[in-house]
Amino acid sequence: MLLNDQDEWLEADGLGGFASGTVSGVRTRRYHALLLAATTPPSGRTVLVNGVEAWIETAGGAVPLSTQRYVPDVIHPDGVSRLRGFTSEPWPAWTYRVDGCDVTQELFVARGTARVVLSWKATGAGGRLPLRVRPLLSGRDFHSLHHENAGFSFAAAEAPGGGVAWRPYGGLPGVVARGNGRYRHAPDWYRRFQYDRERERGLDFEEDLASPGVFEWDLDGGAAWLSFEVAGAGPGDLPALRDRERARRASLGGPQGRAVEAYLVRRGEGTTIIAGYPWFGDWGRDTFIALRGLCLAQRRLTEAREILVEWSRHVSDGMLPNRFPDSGEAPEYNSVDAALWFVVAVHETFAAAAEAGQPLGDRDARALLDAVEAILDGHVRGTRAGIHVDRDGLLAAGTRHTQLTWMDACYEGRPVTPRAGKAVEVQALWLNALWLQARTAPRWRAPFEAGRKAFLQRFWNEQRGCLFDVVDAEGRAGSCDATLRPNQIFAVGGLPLQLVTDDRARRIVEAVEARLWTPLGLRSLDPDDPDYLGRYQGTLRERDEAYHQGTAWVWLAGPFIEAWLRVHGSAAKEDARRRFLAPLIGQLEHGGMGHLPEIADGDPPHAPRGCPFQAWSLGELLRVRAMLEDPS
C-alpha cells in the first residue's frame, strides 16, 4: 500500500480527549497522538502518549510495523511498505504482511475514559513471532511541541492493579500502561520528528519524544494487548472492554452514529459539542448550529436538551460565550450571533420533542425560555460591543475594530472582515428569534413585524439582483456593502422562517449558486472580487486573510441546499441529492474519514483544508440529508 498520510482517523473519548493519526501511521500534526487527554473536560487537553514504535523480531532482523517521518523528509522505519489493508470501522485497524503471515493492529478508545487500547494478532504464523513496542511520550499542552530536556523523568513504577506507571513531569497527569506483555526499562530519546501539516501551516514542525522502555510479546502465543491511560482510570480486562465497546458501537446505527457521537462531550455535569478536531474546543455559535443536525436530525433529544440547558447557565447581558478557552481563562463574549443561534436551537428542540412525544420537563423548559427572554431583552437594551436594536428594528453591532459575526478572522488585532453595522445573516437570525419567541410570548410580535418590514425595504440590491451583505456599514447611516458573500442565503434557507420569497428568493439563490457554490460548500467571496483569495495555504497571516475572502465553507452547504429546495420545490429533491449532496457524501470517504472538513479552497480542485473533523460541517450534511430523505 502506498504511503497515505492525507486520510486521517479519529477516536474521541467523550471527555474532550482523543486519539488520532493517519492511515499510513505517520504523524503529520502535533495533534496526532494515542493518549491526548482532557484534564478538565472538555478542556485542559494534554498530549501524554504521542505514538509507538512497533516491530517484529525475525531471524533476519527487525521488521518494522510503524512508520515515522524525521527531519529532513526522511521516512524511517518503513512499516507502511508492509501495510496491506486499513479500515476505520468499527475502529482503526491495520493489516501488515510479515514473513508470510498477517499481523493486524487494532486501536480503540473506550467512551467515557481517558484510555486507548491497542492489540496485535498474527494469523498464519509458522513459529515464534516476537513483537516489540516502544511507547513515545511527551507531556505537553496539545497546541505545543516537545523537545529533549533534562527535566523529563523516565522513572517507572508499578501501577496499582498491575502495569507500569510513568510521571514525566510534575503537575501533569501520570501515564499507566497495562497489558499482557513484559516490560523492559530502556530509556531513550527519539529526536526531530517532522510534522508536515504543521509545516504547511507555517508553524513549528519538529518534535523530540521520550521512550522509557520496551514491551515484549510472542504473538504465536495469542493476541498482544496494551493500553495507555491517565493515572487513576483503574485496571480492566482489555479483551472484555473491547467486546463491550464493539457491542456499544454496533448499537449506534453505523458509521454515521459513531461520527456524531465523537462531538458530544462532557462539560462539568452537562453536555456540550466540540466544534472540531483536532484543535477546537466548544464554541457557542458552532454548538447551536451543529446541534440541529447532530442531535435533532438524529433524534438525540436527550443530548440536545442537556447541551442547551448547560449553555443556558452562561447567559450574560443577553449574550452567550463565543468560546470557552482551552485553559484557565474566562469565557469570551464576543459574538453577535451565538445567542441568536441558541434561540433557534431551543425552539427547534421544543418542536422536535413535541413531535416525538417527549416534551421537555417543566424545569428545563422554563430554564430555556427564561434564557431566551434574557437574550432578547439584552439585545433590546443594548449589550457588549455596541450590539443593540436600532430605531428601524434591526440589530446593529460592532466597529471596524471588532469581528462579531461568524466571519471572525483576525490577524495581529486587525479584523480581516469586520462587517460592522447590520450584517444580513444577523438580521435573519434576529428576526427568526423574534418570530419564534412571539409564538410563546406575543410581546415580541410587534418588534418582529417592524424589523421584517425594514429588512425587506433596506437589504434588496436591485442592481445585483440579491441582498446587500451589510447596511449602515461601519455605523454610517445609509451606507451599504454590496460585496457578494454567502451570508444572504440565510434570508431564504437555513432558518425556520424564510424572510425573502418569490422572485427575489429565486434570484438570490441563482446568484449564490452561480458565483459561490463549490462541491464542498459556498465560497466566502465572489471570485470576481478584487479581494478574492482562492487558496487557503501558507503562513498564519496568509491563511487568516483567505479564511473569509474566498475560502469555501462546508457548513454553508446546508442553508444553501435548503434555500435551493425552497425555491425549486419538493419535486426537485432528487436533483438536489445528485447535484449538491452526493459530493459531500463522497468526501466522507476521504480526509477525516467518516467526517467532513471545516473548509476547502475556493479554487478548483477545492482541496479540503483547515480542521479535518468539523462538527457543523457534518451536522449540516445530516440536517439536509434528513430533509431530502423525508418523503413529504
Secondary structure, 3 states (H helix, E strand, C coil): CCCCCCCEEEEECCCCCEEEEECCCCCCCCCCEEEEEEEECCEEEEEEEEEEEEEEEECCEEEECCEEEECCCEEEEEHHHHEEEEECCCCCEEEEEECCEEEEEEEEECCCCCEEEEEEEEECCCCCCEEEEEEEEEEEECCCCCCCCCCCCCCEEECCCCCEEECCCCCCCCEEEEECCEEEEEEEEEEEEECHHHHHCCCCCEEEEEEEEEEEEEHHHCCEEEEEEECCCCCCCHHHHHHHHHHHHHCCCCHHHHHHHHHEEEECCEEEECCEECCCCCEHHHHHHHHHHHHHCCCCHHHHHHHHHHHHCCCECCECCCECCCCCCCCECCCCCHHHHHHHHHHHHHHHHHHCCCCCCHHHHHHHHHHHHHHHHHHHHCCHHHCEECCCCCEEECCCCCCCCCCCCEECCEECCCCCEEEHHHHHHHHHHHHHHHCCCHHHHHHHHHHHHHHHHHCEECCCCEECCEECHHHCCCCEECCCCHHHHHHCCCCCCCCCCHHHHHHHHHHHHHHHEECCEEECCCCCCCCCCCCCCCCHHHHHHHHCCCCEEHHHHHHHHHHHHHHHCHHHHHHHHHHHHHHHHHHCCCCECCCCCCEECCCCCCCEECCCEEHHHHHHHHHHHHHHHCCC
